[in-house]
Amino acid sequence: MAKNKFLAFCHVLQSVYCRRFLIGKTNRIASVFLLSLLPLVASAEVLSLQQAVEKAVSQDDWLISSQQKENAIRALSQGMTASPDPKINVGLLNMPTDSFDFNQEAMTQFNVSVSQMFPAGDTLRLTGEKYAAQGDQMPLMRDNRRAMLAMEVSNLWLTAYSYEESIKLVKQNRTLFEQLHEVVESSYSSAYGRAKQQDLVRSELELIKLDHRLTQLSQAKENALKKLSQYILPTMADQNTADQDITLKTTGEPIMVTPSNILSSNSLALAARLSLHPLVRIVDVQSNTAQIDKAIAEQKYKPEWGVTLGYGYRGDDLSGKDRADLASIAVSVSVPIFSSSRQDAQVKAASLQVESFLSEKQLVLNELMAKYRVLTSDITLLDQRIRLYQTKLLPSYRESAQAMLNAYTSNDGVFSDVVQARIATLNAHIELLNIRIERFKRLAELNYVMAQDEEVKLK
């Protein structure tokens, strides 16, 4: 609003300087300077609802962080399938302590051994699959985040838009009240007029009240734009000037409903559709991860294996004869006997975790289904209210206001009735605007509920 006033001010000054262009060089320079300011003033960003959502999604730090976390998890999943590193042991065995002579005793040897352990069953493969499943959650979480951003940004944009349109309605009616005030003032000052002093005071009071209402609406609009700026403006410096840099734009309906978003009351068809929602699919992935945990717990019933290869070098005996070197091989295996109770508990806990995710999936589906039915019912009722206002209430308010004005101008009415009828008409227009905005917000929520299918169209 401040920039619009400044723009008008620049145009006025420009016309003044242009009329005095021939007076002197100073005025010509000032005119050129003001002309150069106009593009800067007019550079305020014009933002439609679709553009606001796209900017919020493209600049969201959470989405960037989620992608980095996914990359980290998938990098871990590739490393988890590798076998444990082998262990190398180097030692000097059976050295005589009386002489520390390597060749004195036949048992003395320099030993090198390599041991390798093999985890039980398919533990390695299943661990890699578990991390890969955790990575599969991240794209779904980002899908849910995008849908939530679209809903939140739409609500904020629509809130600011409702205040902007309300300001326009109040300004239009203020013009009517100004004209009415001029008529009352003229009638009161005329010797033949029948307007009373209280009529003049009442008209002035209503103009003051409209100015106060405009101030309230302007403040509410700026607050809504500042909240919106946290999503669409990347830096704090930009957010501090959000109310001056953002201009809302709309062509027709900001949000339109598509037929595919309004389903029949068939619960099975609705459940099949809602099962594609990111929240439901996240629970599916979590259930798969729990099943892998259960399979990993079951692998602990199987033994772990180990292989050790050793080589012992021996020196010559005291007479100089060569001694044979020694080679060894050993196989170790774990016997899960005493830990069976712990393994039984782990498998049982993993099984219960799988069942809990199945219940959670049904809970999420029920919540989405209930939300869908509430939203579609609200949209239907809001459509009925809009039609009622458009076809009956608004025409009745306008006829009543005109009838009150005609009666007053013909000296057969009371001025207060004229004012009340005008205010009632204004309030009816604003109420209709609020109902339409509420309908758009319900459509934005429906867009979130139906996030995985055809999106609600934005303009």
Summary of the structure (lengths in Angstrom):
residues: 459
radius of gyration: 39.9
end to end distance: 23.6
largest distance: 149.8
contacts: 1319
relative contact order: 0.12
helix: 68%
strand: 10%
